[in-house]
Amino acid sequence: MIRLAANLSMLFTEHDFLDRFTAAVDAGFRGVEYLFPYAHSPEALRTALDESGVEQVLFNLPPGDWAAGERGLASLPGREAEFRDAVIEGLRYAERLGCPRVHAMAGLLPEGADDRALDDAREAHHATYLANLRFAAGEAAKAGRELLIEPINTRDMPGYFLSRQDQAVAAIEAVGADNLRLQFDLYHCQIMEGDLVRHLERLLPHIGHVQIAGVPERHEPNIGEVHYPAILERLSALGYRGWVGCEYRPAAATRDGLGWARPFGLAS
């Protein structure tokens, strides 16, 4: 059975953030994820989880200066110490919140570089990325957590270092850590590569978490070019037993658009 998790950074934004946990449960969700927890204390988030009875399933490690446009630290040469601090901080939250997995955002390649400079930058980012993932996977393993990496489409996030599934799998295999897994976002994959069912079939052994959204506008999964009922049916038949994160922007009020999720036990 597919288990849906509400992404509270995008869903239930009609409510203050700490009230979204209960709103998600009232709609039928039993798991939640979000981009970042760090604007709130672990204690406040723990209280929200306990009072709502929902499970924390995922969040991102600190990404650098998000407001200034940074989108992760894992591949950035010269920022290794900051990345290590981010790993420790993220795992501190994960421990307090009982969250089994955290996502390390890769970061952006330099803007405005010519082809030769960009090739050199990619090489430097790649070496930094693998070294940082080895450190992060090791620390996550000590804490009993999984570390996830996610290809993100370069239309929504131009210059993002990790954008294709095979690139992510190559990094996972190069690091060789059992707890380093793929965060497979069908929205991003459809924009960059398509062929979603075959990707799921091939990559399932590496997948630690799945996310969905309608393409191209990132609204509800029943809006757009992807036929999610068939994809989720295939995912279940393949034996996937993890969470499916609903990381989309509702076209209107969140509850008004949840009819697509009735087969998975959610109210509308």
DOKETOR-832674 format. One line per field, with one value per atom (N, C-alpha, C): atom name; residue in one letter; x, y, z. Coordinates in nm, 2 decimals. Last residue first. Layout:
BEGIN
atom = (CA ...)
rest = (a ...)
c1 = (X ...)
c2 = (Y ...)
c3 = (Z ...)
//
This chain:
BEGIN
atom = (N CA C N CA C N CA C N CA C N CA C N CA C N CA C N CA C N CA C N CA C N CA C N CA C N CA C N CA C N CA C N CA C N CA C N CA C N CA C N CA C N CA C N CA C N CA C N CA C N CA C N CA C N CA C N CA C N CA C N CA C N CA C N CA C N CA C N CA C N CA C N CA C N CA C N CA C N CA C N CA C N CA C N CA C N CA C N CA C N CA C N CA C N CA C N CA C N CA C N CA C N CA C N CA C N CA C N CA C N CA C N CA C N CA C N CA C N CA C N CA C N CA C N CA C N CA C N CA C N CA C N CA C N CA C N CA C N CA C N CA C N CA C N CA C N CA C N CA C N CA C N CA C N CA C N CA C N CA C N CA C N CA C N CA C N CA C N CA C N CA C N CA C N CA C N CA C N CA C N CA C N CA C N CA C N CA C N CA C N CA C N CA C N CA C N CA C N CA C N CA C N CA C N CA C N CA C N CA C N CA C N CA C N CA C N CA C N CA C N CA C N CA C N CA C N CA C N CA C N CA C N CA C N CA C N CA C N CA C N CA C N CA C N CA C N CA C N CA C N CA C N CA C N CA C N CA C N CA C N CA C N CA C N CA C N CA C N CA C N CA C N CA C N CA C N CA C N CA C N CA C N CA C N CA C N CA C N CA C N CA C N CA C N CA C N CA C N CA C N CA C N CA C N CA C N CA C N CA C N CA C N CA C N CA C N CA C N CA C N CA C N CA C N CA C N CA C N CA C N CA C N CA C N CA C N CA C N CA C N CA C N CA C N CA C N CA C N CA C N CA C N CA C N CA C N CA C N CA C N CA C N CA C N CA C N CA C N CA C N CA C N CA C N CA C N CA C N CA C N CA C N CA C N CA C N CA C N CA C N CA C N CA C N CA C N CA C N CA C N CA C N CA C N CA C N CA C N CA C N CA C N CA C N CA C N CA C N CA C N CA C N CA C N CA C N CA C N CA C N CA C N CA C N CA C N CA C N CA C N CA C N CA C N CA C N CA C N CA C N CA C N CA C N CA C N CA C N CA C N CA C N CA C N CA C N CA C N CA C N CA C N CA C N CA C N CA C N CA C N CA C N CA C N CA C N CA C N CA C N CA C N CA C N CA C N CA C N CA C N CA C N CA C N CA C N CA C N CA C N CA C N CA C N CA C N CA C N CA C N CA C N CA C N CA C N CA C N CA C N CA C N CA C N CA C N CA C)
rest = (s s s a a a l l l g g g f f f p p p r r r a a a w w w g g g l l l g g g d d d r r r t t t a a a a a a a a a p p p r r r y y y e e e c c c g g g v v v w w w g g g r r r y y y g g g l l l a a a s s s l l l r r r e e e l l l i i i a a a p p p y y y h h h v v v e e e g g g i i i n n n p p p e e e h h h r r r e e e p p p v v v g g g a a a i i i q q q v v v h h h g g g i i i h h h p p p l l l l l l r r r e e e l l l h h h r r r v v v l l l d d d g g g e e e m m m i i i q q q c c c h h h y y y l l l d d d f f f q q q l l l r r r l l l n n n d d d a a a g g g v v v a a a e e e i i i a a a a a a v v v a a a q q q d d d q q q r r r s s s l l l f f f y y y g g g p p p m m m d d d r r r t t t n n n i i i p p p e e e i i i l l l l l l e e e r r r g g g a a a k k k a a a a a a e e e g g g a a a a a a f f f r r r l l l n n n a a a l l l y y y t t t a a a h h h h h h a a a e e e r r r a a a d d d d d d l l l a a a r r r d d d d d d a a a g g g e e e p p p l l l l l l g g g a a a m m m a a a h h h v v v r r r p p p c c c g g g l l l r r r e e e a a a y y y r r r l l l g g g e e e i i i v v v a a a d d d r r r f f f e e e a a a e e e r r r g g g p p p l l l s s s a a a l l l g g g r r r e e e g g g a a a a a a w w w d d d g g g p p p p p p l l l n n n f f f l l l v v v q q q e e e v v v g g g s s s e e e d d d l l l a a a t t t r r r l l l a a a e e e p p p s s s h h h a a a y y y p p p f f f l l l y y y e e e v v v g g g r r r f f f g g g a a a d d d v v v a a a a a a t t t f f f r r r d d d l l l f f f d d d h h h e e e t t t f f f l l l m m m s s s l l l n n n a a a a a a l l l r r r i i i m m m)
c1 = (-1.11 -1.10 -1.21 -0.89 -1.01 -1.00 -0.70 -0.71 -0.85 -0.66 -0.71 -0.72 -0.60 -0.49 -0.53 -0.81 -0.78 -0.67 -0.80 -0.90 -0.86 -0.63 -0.57 -0.67 -0.78 -0.69 -0.64 -0.89 -0.97 -0.89 -0.76 -0.71 -0.80 -0.81 -0.75 -0.71 -0.92 -1.00 -0.94 -0.71 -0.81 -0.90 -0.56 -0.50 -0.61 -0.70 -0.68 -0.64 -0.54 -0.63 -0.60 -0.33 -0.39 -0.48 -0.06 -0.20 -0.25 0.25 0.18 0.03 0.40 0.34 0.27 0.49 0.57 0.52 0.42 0.34 0.40 0.62 0.60 0.52 0.57 0.56 0.53 0.77 0.68 0.68 0.82 0.85 0.74 0.79 0.71 0.75 0.77 0.82 0.73 0.70 0.74 0.79 0.60 0.74 0.79 0.34 0.36 0.51 0.39 0.34 0.37 0.46 0.55 0.51 0.22 0.34 0.45 0.06 0.02 0.14 0.19 0.18 0.14 0.14 0.28 0.28 -0.13 -0.06 0.08 -0.19 -0.25 -0.17 -0.05 0.01 -0.06 0.04 -0.08 -0.03 0.14 0.18 0.05 0.06 0.09 0.12 -0.20 -0.08 -0.06 -0.32 -0.32 -0.19 -0.30 -0.40 -0.41 -0.11 -0.07 -0.17 -0.14 -0.18 -0.14 0.14 0.02 -0.01 0.36 0.38 0.26 0.32 0.30 0.33 0.34 0.46 0.44 0.30 0.39 0.31 0.23 0.19 0.29 0.45 0.38 0.34 0.62 0.54 0.48 0.89 0.81 0.74 1.04 0.97 0.89 1.33 1.21 1.17 1.53 1.50 1.37 1.64 1.55 1.51 1.80 1.87 1.77 1.63 1.72 1.79 1.49 1.42 1.52 1.58 1.64 1.59 1.42 1.56 1.63 1.16 1.19 1.34 1.18 1.14 1.19 1.23 1.33 1.30 1.00 1.12 1.23 0.82 0.80 0.93 0.92 0.92 0.91 1.01 1.02 1.02 1.19 1.07 1.09 1.40 1.43 1.31 1.33 1.47 1.48 1.06 1.11 1.24 1.05 0.97 1.02 1.22 1.26 1.18 1.07 1.20 1.24 0.84 0.83 0.96 0.95 0.90 0.88 1.23 1.12 1.07 1.39 1.34 1.22 1.67 1.54 1.49 1.87 1.82 1.69 2.11 2.00 1.96 2.34 2.32 2.23 2.38 2.27 2.26 2.60 2.47 2.36 2.83 2.77 2.63 2.97 2.96 2.91 3.05 3.06 3.06 2.98 3.12 3.15 2.71 2.80 2.94 2.62 2.59 2.69 2.71 2.77 2.74 2.56 2.70 2.77 2.30 2.34 2.49 2.32 2.30 2.34 2.35 2.45 2.44 2.11 2.23 2.35 1.93 1.92 2.05 2.04 2.00 2.01 2.14 2.01 1.96 2.34 2.28 2.15 2.38 2.49 2.44 2.19 2.20 2.29 2.15 2.28 2.30 1.81 1.92 2.06 1.56 1.68 1.80 1.37 1.33 1.45 1.54 1.45 1.40 1.68 1.75 1.67 1.55 1.55 1.61 1.76 1.66 1.67 1.83 1.84 1.72 1.92 1.80 1.84 2.02 2.05 1.94 2.00 1.95 2.01 2.10 2.13 2.08 1.94 1.97 2.01 2.07 1.98 2.03 2.22 2.11 2.02 2.44 2.31 2.20 2.63 2.65 2.52 2.52 2.52 2.54 2.57 2.43 2.43 2.85 2.79 2.64 2.88 2.93 2.87 2.75 2.69 2.75 2.92 2.78 2.72 3.16 3.16 3.01 3.07 3.13 3.13 2.99 2.89 2.94 3.23 3.13 3.03 3.35 3.42 3.32 3.17 3.19 3.26 3.19 3.06 3.09 3.45 3.41 3.28 3.45 3.54 3.49 3.25 3.23 3.32 3.36 3.24 3.22 3.58 3.60 3.48 3.44 3.53 3.56 3.29 3.22 3.31 3.50 3.41 3.34 3.59 3.68 3.60 3.36 3.41 3.50 3.36 3.25 3.29 3.58 3.58 3.47 3.50 3.62 3.62 3.27 3.26 3.38 3.26 3.26 3.27 3.02 3.15 3.14 2.78 2.86 2.99 2.79 2.72 2.82 2.90 2.91 2.84 2.64 2.76 2.77 2.49 2.49 2.63 2.39 2.44 2.45 2.28 2.42 2.47 2.14 2.13 2.27 2.07 2.18 2.17 1.81 1.85 1.96 1.76 1.78 1.84 1.55 1.63 1.64 1.40 1.49 1.58 1.34 1.33 1.44 1.30 1.28 1.27 1.36 1.23 1.20 1.62 1.51 1.38 1.76 1.75 1.64 1.73 1.67 1.66 1.87 1.73 1.67 2.13 2.08 1.93 2.15 2.14 2.09 2.19 2.07 2.05 2.43 2.31 2.18 2.61 2.59 2.46 2.58 2.55 2.52 2.67 2.53 2.49 2.94 2.86 2.71 3.01 3.02 2.94 2.97 2.89 2.89 3.17 3.03 2.94 3.39 3.37 3.23 3.37 3.36 3.33 3.38 3.27 3.26 3.56 3.59 3.49 3.32 3.46 3.49 3.01 3.08 3.22 2.84 2.94 3.02 2.68 2.75 2.85 2.51 2.66 2.74 2.22 2.29 2.44 2.16 2.08 2.15 2.14 2.22 2.12 2.00 2.00 2.08 1.97 2.06 2.07 1.81 1.76 1.84 2.00 1.88 1.83 2.30 2.22 2.11 2.30 2.37 2.28 2.11 2.15 2.25 2.08 2.10 2.16 1.91 2.02 2.03 1.56 1.69 1.79 1.35 1.38 1.52 1.11 1.22 1.23 0.91 0.98 1.10 0.74 0.84 0.92 0.40 0.54 0.63 0.15 0.21 0.35 0.02 0.04 0.09 -0.01 -0.08 -0.08 0.16 0.02 -0.07 0.41 0.34 0.19 0.47 0.45 0.38 0.48 0.38 0.36 0.69 0.56 0.45 0.90 0.86 0.72 0.90 0.86 0.82 0.99 0.86 0.81 1.24 1.14 1.00 1.39 1.36 1.24 1.26 1.34 1.30 1.26 1.19 1.28 1.40 1.34 1.27 1.48 1.57 1.52 1.37 1.31 1.38 1.29 1.39 1.32 1.09 1.23 1.32 0.92 0.93 1.07 0.68 0.81 0.80 0.48 0.50 0.65 0.22 0.36 0.37 -0.05 0.01 0.17 -0.33 -0.19 -0.14 -0.60 -0.57 -0.43 -0.66 -0.69 -0.66 -0.57 -0.71 -0.75 -0.29 -0.36 -0.51 -0.26 -0.23 -0.30 -0.34 -0.42 -0.39 -0.13 -0.26 -0.35 0.08 0.09 -0.05 0.02 0.01 0.01 0.09 -0.05 -0.07 0.34 0.33 0.18 0.29 0.36 0.34 -0.05 0.08 0.16 -0.24 -0.21 -0.07 -0.23 -0.33 -0.32 -0.05 0.01 -0.10 -0.10 -0.16 -0.10 0.21 0.07 0.03 0.48 0.40 0.25 0.60 0.65 0.56 0.49 0.44 0.50 0.40 0.51 0.46 0.27 0.24 0.37 0.29 0.34 0.31 0.13 0.15 0.19 0.20 0.19 0.22 0.06 0.13 0.10 0.08 0.00 0.09)
c2 = (1.43 1.55 1.65 1.20 1.27 1.38 0.91 1.05 1.11 0.66 0.67 0.81 0.63 0.60 0.64 0.71 0.57 0.53 1.00 0.91 0.76 1.17 1.08 0.99 1.34 1.24 1.14 1.52 1.41 1.30 1.74 1.61 1.49 2.01 1.94 1.80 2.12 2.12 2.03 2.12 2.02 2.01 2.35 2.21 2.11 2.58 2.54 2.39 2.55 2.63 2.59 2.40 2.50 2.59 2.33 2.32 2.43 2.22 2.35 2.34 1.92 2.00 2.13 1.66 1.79 1.87 1.42 1.50 1.64 1.13 1.26 1.35 0.82 0.90 1.04 0.58 0.69 0.76 0.23 0.36 0.46 0.00 0.01 0.14 -0.14 -0.03 -0.01 -0.35 -0.38 -0.27 -0.32 -0.34 -0.38 -0.24 -0.38 -0.41 0.03 -0.07 -0.21 0.12 0.14 0.04 0.08 0.00 0.01 0.26 0.12 0.03 0.49 0.45 0.30 0.50 0.50 0.45 0.50 0.39 0.38 0.75 0.63 0.50 0.96 0.90 0.77 1.05 0.97 0.89 1.38 1.25 1.18 1.63 1.54 1.40 1.78 1.78 1.66 1.68 1.79 1.79 1.50 1.47 1.58 1.60 1.50 1.46 1.96 1.83 1.72 2.14 2.13 1.99 2.19 2.14 2.16 2.23 2.34 2.31 2.02 2.10 2.20 1.77 1.83 1.90 1.72 1.74 1.81 1.52 1.65 1.65 1.32 1.34 1.48 1.12 1.24 1.26 0.86 0.90 1.03 0.71 0.79 0.84 0.54 0.54 0.63 0.33 0.44 0.42 0.14 0.25 0.35 -0.05 -0.10 0.02 0.10 0.07 0.03 0.16 0.23 0.19 0.03 0.01 0.06 0.11 -0.04 -0.06 0.38 0.32 0.18 0.40 0.45 0.39 0.30 0.23 0.28 0.50 0.37 0.29 0.74 0.73 0.58 0.88 0.73 0.69 1.19 1.11 0.97 1.38 1.25 1.18 1.63 1.61 1.49 1.61 1.73 1.70 1.36 1.38 1.50 1.41 1.32 1.33 1.60 1.64 1.54 1.43 1.56 1.60 1.22 1.19 1.32 1.19 1.28 1.27 0.99 0.98 1.07 0.98 1.04 1.07 0.70 0.80 0.85 0.67 0.63 0.74 0.53 0.64 0.60 0.31 0.41 0.53 0.18 0.12 0.21 0.35 0.34 0.28 0.41 0.27 0.25 0.61 0.63 0.49 0.51 0.55 0.56 0.47 0.36 0.39 0.74 0.64 0.52 0.84 0.89 0.79 0.69 0.68 0.73 0.79 0.65 0.63 1.05 1.02 0.88 1.01 1.09 1.06 0.89 0.81 0.88 1.11 0.99 0.91 1.45 1.33 1.21 1.66 1.68 1.56 1.83 1.70 1.70 2.11 2.02 1.88 2.36 2.26 2.15 2.55 2.53 2.43 2.64 2.64 2.63 2.49 2.53 2.53 2.45 2.51 2.56 2.34 2.45 2.52 2.13 2.26 2.37 1.92 1.97 2.11 1.73 1.83 1.90 1.42 1.50 1.60 1.38 1.40 1.48 1.17 1.27 1.27 1.09 1.08 1.19 0.87 1.00 0.99 0.73 0.72 0.86 0.67 0.74 0.71 0.60 0.51 0.58 0.75 0.79 0.70 0.63 0.63 0.66 0.70 0.56 0.55 0.98 0.93 0.78 0.97 1.03 0.98 0.85 0.79 0.84 1.03 0.89 0.82 1.25 1.26 1.12 1.15 1.20 1.19 1.09 0.98 1.02 1.34 1.23 1.12 1.47 1.52 1.41 1.33 1.33 1.37 1.38 1.24 1.24 1.66 1.60 1.46 1.71 1.76 1.68 1.59 1.54 1.58 1.76 1.62 1.56 2.02 1.99 1.84 1.98 2.01 1.98 1.92 1.82 1.85 2.15 2.03 1.92 2.34 2.35 2.22 2.25 2.25 2.25 2.31 2.17 2.16 2.59 2.51 2.36 2.67 2.69 2.61 2.59 2.53 2.55 2.75 2.60 2.54 3.02 2.96 2.81 3.10 3.05 3.00 3.20 3.28 3.23 3.05 3.12 3.19 2.73 2.88 2.94 2.50 2.53 2.68 2.46 2.51 2.53 2.17 2.30 2.34 1.93 1.93 2.07 1.85 1.92 1.94 1.56 1.66 1.72 1.47 1.49 1.59 1.20 1.34 1.35 0.97 1.00 1.16 0.92 0.82 0.86 1.12 1.12 1.02 1.19 1.05 1.03 1.43 1.42 1.28 1.40 1.45 1.43 1.31 1.23 1.27 1.53 1.40 1.31 1.73 1.74 1.61 1.62 1.65 1.66 1.61 1.48 1.50 1.88 1.81 1.68 1.93 2.00 1.92 1.77 1.75 1.81 1.88 1.74 1.72 2.14 2.12 1.97 2.09 2.14 2.12 2.00 1.91 1.96 2.24 2.12 2.02 2.40 2.44 2.32 2.26 2.27 2.31 2.29 2.15 2.16 2.48 2.50 2.37 2.43 2.54 2.56 2.33 2.34 2.46 2.20 2.33 2.32 1.99 1.98 2.11 2.04 1.92 1.91 2.26 2.28 2.15 2.43 2.32 2.34 2.67 2.55 2.43 3.02 2.90 2.78 3.26 3.18 3.05 3.39 3.45 3.37 3.22 3.35 3.42 3.01 2.99 3.12 2.96 3.08 3.07 2.61 2.74 2.85 2.42 2.43 2.55 2.16 2.30 2.33 1.87 1.93 2.08 1.83 1.86 1.90 1.55 1.70 1.71 1.29 1.35 1.50 1.20 1.11 1.16 1.20 1.28 1.18 1.11 1.07 1.16 1.24 1.21 1.18 1.33 1.18 1.15 1.59 1.55 1.39 1.59 1.63 1.59 1.51 1.43 1.46 1.71 1.57 1.49 1.93 1.93 1.79 1.86 1.87 1.87 1.86 1.74 1.74 2.13 2.04 1.90 2.23 2.28 2.18 2.10 2.08 2.12 2.20 2.06 2.03 2.53 2.44 2.30 2.65 2.61 2.52 2.68 2.80 2.78 2.43 2.50 2.64 2.23 2.25 2.36 2.24 2.26 2.28 2.11 2.15 2.15 1.82 1.96 1.99 1.56 1.60 1.75 1.33 1.46 1.47 1.08 1.11 1.26 1.04 0.98 1.01 1.22 1.19 1.13 1.31 1.17 1.13 1.56 1.53 1.38 1.56 1.57 1.54 1.56 1.44 1.45 1.82 1.71 1.58 1.98 1.99 1.87 1.91 1.86 1.87 2.04 1.90 1.84 2.31 2.22 2.07 2.46 2.41 2.31 2.54 2.44 2.39 2.74 2.61 2.51 2.85 2.87 2.73 2.76 2.75 2.80 2.75 2.83 2.84 2.55 2.69 2.79 2.29 2.35 2.48 2.22 2.19 2.26 2.31 2.34 2.32 2.23 2.35 2.40 1.98 2.09 2.23 1.73 1.82 1.95 1.43 1.57 1.65 1.11 1.21 1.34 0.80 0.94 1.03 0.48 0.57 0.71 0.22 0.34 0.43 -0.12 0.00 0.12)
c3 = (0.16 0.07 0.11 0.32 0.31 0.21 0.21 0.25 0.23 0.11 0.25 0.30 -0.15 -0.05 0.09 -0.30 -0.30 -0.20 -0.25 -0.18 -0.19 -0.38 -0.29 -0.21 -0.54 -0.61 -0.52 -0.36 -0.42 -0.48 -0.27 -0.22 -0.27 -0.30 -0.41 -0.38 -0.07 -0.19 -0.30 0.11 0.12 -0.01 0.01 0.01 0.01 -0.22 -0.08 -0.08 -0.53 -0.45 -0.30 -0.62 -0.71 -0.64 -0.41 -0.44 -0.53 -0.51 -0.47 -0.51 -0.37 -0.48 -0.42 -0.26 -0.27 -0.38 -0.09 -0.18 -0.17 -0.08 -0.04 -0.14 0.01 -0.11 -0.07 0.19 0.18 0.05 0.11 0.17 0.16 -0.02 0.10 0.18 -0.34 -0.26 -0.14 -0.51 -0.37 -0.29 -0.75 -0.75 -0.61 -0.69 -0.74 -0.74 -0.63 -0.52 -0.57 -0.88 -0.77 -0.66 -1.02 -1.06 -0.95 -0.89 -0.90 -0.93 -0.96 -0.82 -0.80 -1.23 -1.18 -1.04 -1.26 -1.32 -1.26 -1.13 -1.08 -1.13 -1.27 -1.15 -1.10 -1.56 -1.51 -1.39 -1.63 -1.58 -1.52 -1.71 -1.81 -1.76 -1.50 -1.58 -1.67 -1.19 -1.29 -1.37 -1.00 -1.10 -1.20 -0.82 -0.91 -1.02 -0.80 -0.76 -0.86 -0.95 -0.88 -0.83 -1.12 -0.98 -0.89 -1.39 -1.30 -1.15 -1.59 -1.55 -1.44 -1.34 -1.43 -1.55 -0.99 -1.13 -1.21 -0.79 -0.81 -0.96 -0.54 -0.66 -0.67 -0.43 -0.42 -0.55 -0.23 -0.36 -0.33 -0.10 -0.08 -0.22 -0.17 -0.03 0.00 -0.43 -0.39 -0.24 -0.54 -0.48 -0.41 -0.64 -0.54 -0.47 -0.85 -0.72 -0.61 -1.10 -0.99 -0.85 -1.28 -1.29 -1.16 -1.22 -1.23 -1.22 -1.25 -1.12 -1.12 -1.53 -1.43 -1.29 -1.63 -1.65 -1.56 -1.54 -1.50 -1.51 -1.68 -1.53 -1.49 -1.91 -1.90 -1.75 -1.83 -1.87 -1.84 -1.79 -1.86 -1.90 -1.67 -1.72 -1.82 -1.60 -1.67 -1.74 -1.46 -1.58 -1.67 -1.25 -1.35 -1.48 -1.10 -1.15 -1.26 -1.04 -1.10 -1.17 -0.90 -1.03 -1.11 -0.72 -0.74 -0.88 -0.51 -0.65 -0.66 -0.35 -0.33 -0.47 -0.29 -0.39 -0.35 -0.02 -0.11 -0.20 0.19 0.10 -0.01 0.35 0.39 0.31 0.25 0.24 0.28 0.04 0.17 0.17 -0.20 -0.15 -0.01 -0.36 -0.22 -0.15 -0.62 -0.59 -0.44 -0.60 -0.61 -0.58 -0.57 -0.47 -0.48 -0.81 -0.69 -0.58 -0.99 -1.00 -0.87 -0.92 -0.89 -0.90 -1.01 -0.87 -0.83 -1.28 -1.21 -1.06 -1.34 -1.35 -1.28 -1.30 -1.21 -1.22 -1.29 -1.36 -1.28 -1.15 -1.22 -1.29 -0.93 -0.95 -1.02 -0.94 -0.97 -1.01 -1.09 -0.98 -1.02 -1.29 -1.24 -1.13 -1.20 -1.29 -1.23 -1.10 -1.02 -1.12 -1.29 -1.17 -1.09 -1.48 -1.52 -1.40 -1.38 -1.40 -1.46 -1.13 -1.26 -1.27 -0.92 -0.93 -1.07 -0.76 -0.88 -0.89 -0.43 -0.52 -0.64 -0.16 -0.26 -0.37 0.19 0.05 -0.03 0.44 0.37 0.23 0.73 0.59 0.54 1.06 0.97 0.82 1.29 1.25 1.15 1.35 1.41 1.37 1.19 1.33 1.41 0.94 0.98 1.13 0.94 0.94 0.98 0.92 1.04 1.05 0.66 0.78 0.91 0.50 0.51 0.64 0.53 0.58 0.59 0.42 0.55 0.61 0.16 0.24 0.39 0.07 0.09 0.17 0.05 0.15 0.18 -0.16 -0.02 0.08 -0.36 -0.32 -0.18 -0.38 -0.36 -0.30 -0.46 -0.33 -0.29 -0.71 -0.61 -0.47 -0.84 -0.83 -0.72 -0.83 -0.75 -0.73 -1.00 -0.86 -0.78 -1.24 -1.19 -1.04 -1.27 -1.25 -1.19 -1.31 -1.19 -1.17 -1.56 -1.44 -1.31 -1.71 -1.70 -1.58 -1.68 -1.62 -1.61 -1.81 -1.67 -1.60 -2.07 -2.01 -1.86 -2.11 -2.12 -2.05 -1.87 -2.00 -2.00 -1.61 -1.65 -1.80 -1.50 -1.60 -1.64 -1.18 -1.29 -1.38 -1.06 -1.07 -1.19 -0.95 -1.02 -1.03 -0.62 -0.76 -0.82 -0.42 -0.45 -0.60 -0.31 -0.38 -0.39 0.00 -0.13 -0.18 0.16 0.14 0.00 0.37 0.23 0.23 0.60 0.57 0.43 0.79 0.67 0.65 1.01 0.97 0.86 1.29 1.15 1.09 1.56 1.52 1.37 1.64 1.58 1.54 1.75 1.84 1.78 1.52 1.64 1.73 1.35 1.31 1.43 1.48 1.46 1.43 1.45 1.58 1.58 1.17 1.24 1.39 1.12 1.07 1.14 1.25 1.29 1.25 1.11 1.25 1.30 0.85 0.88 1.02 0.90 0.86 0.88 0.95 1.06 1.03 0.69 0.81 0.93 0.55 0.52 0.64 0.66 0.68 0.65 0.56 0.71 0.74 0.28 0.35 0.50 0.10 0.20 0.28 -0.10 0.00 0.11 -0.34 -0.29 -0.20 -0.29 -0.31 -0.25 -0.27 -0.38 -0.39 -0.05 -0.06 -0.17 0.00 0.02 -0.02 -0.12 -0.08 -0.08 -0.27 -0.27 -0.24 -0.22 -0.22 -0.21 -0.22 -0.34 -0.34 0.02 -0.08 -0.21 0.16 0.12 0.01 0.21 0.12 0.07 0.26 0.27 0.17 0.34 0.32 0.33 0.40 0.26 0.24 0.65 0.62 0.48 0.51 0.59 0.56 0.49 0.43 0.53 0.60 0.58 0.53 0.66 0.58 0.61 0.84 0.75 0.67 1.14 1.06 0.97 1.18 1.18 1.09 1.41 1.28 1.28 1.63 1.61 1.48 1.73 1.61 1.58 1.95 1.96 1.84 1.84 1.94 1.95 1.65 1.61 1.71 1.82 1.71 1.66 1.99 2.04 1.94 1.80 1.87 1.93 1.74 1.64 1.70 1.99 1.93 1.83 2.01 2.11 2.06 1.80 1.80 1.89 1.71 1.79 1.78 1.37 1.49 1.58 1.15 1.20 1.33 1.07 1.15 1.20 0.90 1.04 1.12 0.56 0.66 0.80 0.39 0.34 0.46 0.51 0.47 0.44 0.58 0.54 0.52 0.75 0.71 0.67 0.77 0.76 0.71 0.75 0.87 0.87 0.64 0.63 0.76 0.67 0.65 0.64 0.75 0.61 0.58 1.01 0.99 0.84 0.95 1.01 0.99 0.85 0.77 0.82 1.08 0.95 0.86 1.25 1.28 1.16 1.10 1.14 1.17 1.08 0.96 1.00 1.30 1.29 1.18 1.25 1.35 1.36 1.04 1.01 1.12 1.00 1.05 1.05 0.70 0.84 0.88 0.43 0.49 0.64 0.36 0.39 0.43 0.30 0.42 0.46 0.14 0.16 0.29 0.14 0.03 0.05 0.37 0.31 0.20 0.43 0.50 0.45 0.24 0.25 0.30 0.37 0.33 0.34 0.24 0.34 0.28 0.19 0.14 0.26 0.10 0.21 0.17 -0.09 -0.09 0.03 0.00 0.00 0.00)
//
